[in-house]
Amino acid sequence: MRRLVHITIALLLPLCLIAQEQESVLSDTQTTQTDTKKEKRKIFTGFSGGMMVHAGYAFAGSPHELFGNSSLDGAINESDLPHDGVTLGIGGAARVHLIDHIHVGMEGFVSTMPLMRNGSSVRAGWGGALLDYFFGIGKAKMFLGGTIGGGSMKRLYVPSNDETVTSTESNLKFNATYRQTGFGFIDPYIGFEFNITKRISVLTRVDYLLPFNKKLITPTGPRLYLGFMFGH
């Protein structure tokens, strides 16, 4: 009987050691998988999106650059036309938060500069992909980044007092000119964001639209944005 017990123990002991080793390996595997899942969850840390209004000051080297129409050369008195002004607009952005320090997303805006109080204006619309780095303590954080993309500039010139102007390039007379041009840009920005609640934050930022081709985006200048972001 004692021999049978010894033999049984001798047979079961290796099996128990193998089972214990397999259980340890399985436990390590499950722990590794859990850690991997946690690591994956840490890469994606949230998302947000919202609307912003802005006001800015844009300027050009001359009125002809502002309106961007060569047919005006010599046909009008430059001293009577503006080459800068206040621009107002609205837009929005959608962002994904990565590793709790990076925003990646898309944004788009429209900005209008009314001129001369007679219907003349310069309107720009642009959009692209954004990337920025953010950091902060508690509910407040700073961010620094930029957007790259494209847009278009629409320039409308209406002569004062409904006068007609004769172009130097032809004998045609006109009472308004309109020109639209496309452009590519990079838009560096810096800003501040404060969480009002877990899902709502107020955001402010300053940017300066820089064109790949300066002539196609004149006028340009700094803009101040204020808006709300909603997300998690």
C-alpha positions in Angstrom: 0.0 0.0 0.0 2.8 2.3 0.9 4.6 1.6 -2.4 1.3 2.4 -4.3 1.1 5.7 -2.5 4.8 6.5 -3.3 4.3 5.5 -6.9 1.1 7.6 -7.2 2.9 10.6 -5.7 5.8 10.1 -8.0 3.5 10.1 -11.0 1.4 13.1 -9.8 4.2 15.3 -8.7 5.6 16.0 -12.3 2.0 16.6 -13.5 1.4 19.1 -10.7 4.6 20.9 -11.5 3.7 21.1 -15.2 0.2 22.3 -14.4 1.6 24.9 -12.0 4.0 26.1 -14.7 1.3 26.3 -17.3 -0.9 28.2 -14.9 2.0 30.6 -14.2 2.5 31.1 -18.0 -1.2 31.6 -18.5 -1.3 34.2 -15.7 1.7 36.0 -17.1 0.0 36.0 -20.6 -3.2 37.4 -19.2 -1.3 40.1 -17.3 0.6 41.0 -20.4 -2.6 41.2 -22.4 -4.2 43.4 -19.8 -1.1 45.6 -19.7 -1.2 45.8 -23.6 -4.9 46.7 -23.5 -4.2 49.4 -20.9 -1.3 50.7 -23.1 -3.6 50.8 -26.1 -6.2 52.7 -24.2 -3.6 55.2 -23.1 -2.8 56.1 -26.7 -6.3 57.3 -27.4 -7.3 59.5 -24.5 -10.3 61.4 -25.8 -11.9 63.6 -28.4 -13.4 67.0 -28.8 -15.0 69.4 -31.2 -16.6 72.8 -31.3 -17.1 76.2 -32.8 -14.9 79.4 -32.6 -15.5 83.0 -33.6 -12.5 85.2 -34.3 -11.5 88.8 -34.9 -8.3 90.0 -36.5 -6.3 92.6 -38.3 -5.2 91.9 -41.9 -3.1 94.0 -44.2 -1.5 94.2 -47.6 1.4 96.2 -49.1 -1.0 98.3 -51.2 -4.6 98.6 -52.2 -3.9 96.8 -55.5 -2.5 93.9 -53.6 -5.5 93.9 -51.3 -8.0 93.7 -54.1 -5.7 91.5 -56.2 -6.8 92.8 -59.6 -4.2 94.0 -62.1 -6.9 95.8 -64.2 -7.1 98.4 -61.4 -3.6 99.5 -62.0 -3.6 103.2 -63.0 -7.4 103.3 -63.2 -7.9 104.4 -59.7 -6.3 106.6 -57.1 -4.5 104.4 -54.6 -4.7 107.1 -51.9 -8.5 106.7 -51.9 -8.4 102.9 -51.2 -7.6 101.0 -48.0 -4.9 98.4 -47.7 -5.8 97.0 -44.3 -8.8 96.4 -42.0 -10.5 94.4 -39.3 -11.6 90.9 -40.3 -14.3 88.8 -38.5 -15.3 85.2 -38.9 -16.4 81.8 -37.6 -15.4 78.2 -37.9 -14.9 74.9 -36.1 -12.5 72.1 -35.3 -12.7 68.4 -34.5 -9.8 66.8 -32.6 -8.6 63.4 -31.4 -6.5 63.3 -28.2 -3.5 61.0 -28.2 -1.2 60.0 -25.2 -2.8 62.9 -23.3 -0.5 65.4 -24.9 -1.3 65.6 -28.7 -4.3 66.8 -30.7 -4.8 65.6 -34.2 -7.8 66.6 -36.3 -9.4 68.9 -38.9 -10.6 72.5 -38.9 -12.1 75.1 -41.2 -12.9 78.8 -41.0 -14.4 81.7 -43.0 -13.2 85.3 -42.4 -14.6 88.5 -43.9 -13.1 92.0 -44.1 -15.7 94.6 -45.0 -14.3 97.7 -46.7 -15.3 101.3 -47.6 -18.9 100.7 -46.4 -20.1 100.2 -49.9 -20.1 96.5 -50.3 -16.4 96.1 -51.1 -14.9 93.2 -49.1 -12.2 90.5 -48.9 -13.4 87.1 -47.8 -11.1 84.1 -47.1 -12.1 80.5 -46.5 -9.7 77.9 -45.5 -9.3 74.5 -43.9 -6.9 71.7 -43.2 -5.3 69.2 -40.9 -4.2 70.3 -37.4 -1.5 69.0 -35.1 -0.6 70.5 -31.7 1.1 69.6 -28.4 -0.8 70.4 -25.2 0.2 70.4 -21.5 -1.2 71.7 -18.3 -2.3 71.2 -14.7 -5.8 70.3 -13.6 -8.4 72.1 -15.6 -6.1 74.4 -17.5 -3.8 73.6 -20.4 -1.7 75.4 -23.0 -1.3 74.2 -26.6 1.1 75.0 -29.4 0.8 73.7 -33.0 -0.3 74.5 -36.5 -2.6 73.7 -39.4 -1.7 72.9 -43.0 -4.1 73.0 -45.9 -5.7 75.2 -48.5 -8.4 77.7 -49.2 -9.6 80.5 -51.4 -9.6 84.3 -51.3 -12.5 86.3 -52.8 -12.0 90.0 -53.4 -14.8 92.4 -54.3 -14.1 96.0 -55.2 -17.0 98.5 -55.7 -16.1 102.1 -56.6 -17.3 104.8 -54.2 -20.4 106.7 -55.0 -21.4 104.2 -57.8 -18.8 105.7 -60.1 -17.6 103.7 -63.1 -13.9 103.1 -63.7 -12.2 102.6 -67.0 -9.6 99.8 -67.0 -6.1 100.6 -68.4 -6.1 97.1 -70.1 -9.1 97.9 -72.2 -11.7 100.5 -72.9 -14.3 98.7 -70.9 -15.9 100.5 -68.0 -17.1 98.7 -64.8 -18.9 99.5 -61.6 -17.4 96.5 -59.7 -14.6 94.0 -60.0 -14.4 90.5 -58.5 -11.5 88.0 -58.3 -11.1 84.6 -56.6 -7.8 82.9 -56.1 -6.8 79.6 -54.3 -3.9 79.2 -52.0 -2.0 76.7 -49.8 -1.0 77.7 -46.3 0.5 76.8 -43.0 -1.1 78.3 -39.9 1.0 78.3 -36.6 -1.0 79.0 -33.5 -0.7 79.1 -29.7 -3.6 78.9 -27.3 -5.2 78.2 -23.9 -8.0 75.9 -22.9 -9.9 75.7 -19.6 -12.3 72.8 -18.7 -15.6 74.2 -17.3 -16.9 70.6 -16.8 -15.7 67.2 -17.8 -17.2 67.6 -21.2 -17.1 71.3 -21.9 -14.1 73.7 -22.2 -13.6 77.3 -23.3 -10.8 77.9 -25.7 -8.8 80.9 -26.9 -6.0 81.1 -29.3 -3.9 83.4 -31.6 -2.7 82.4 -35.1 -1.1 83.9 -38.2 -2.0 82.5 -41.6 1.2 82.1 -43.7 0.8 81.4 -47.4 3.0 79.2 -49.6 2.6 82.0 -52.2 2.2 85.5 -50.5 0.5 87.1 -53.5 -2.4 84.6 -53.4 -3.3 85.2 -49.8 -2.8 89.0 -49.3 -4.1 90.4 -47.0 -3.1 88.4 -44.0 -2.5 89.1 -40.3 -3.0 87.8 -36.7 -6.4 86.6 -35.5 -7.8 86.0 -32.0 -10.2 83.1 -31.5 -12.7 82.4 -28.8 -14.9 79.3 -28.6 -16.2 76.2 -26.8 -15.1 72.6 -27.2 -17.4 69.6 -26.4 -16.1 66.1 -25.9 -14.6 63.6 -23.6 
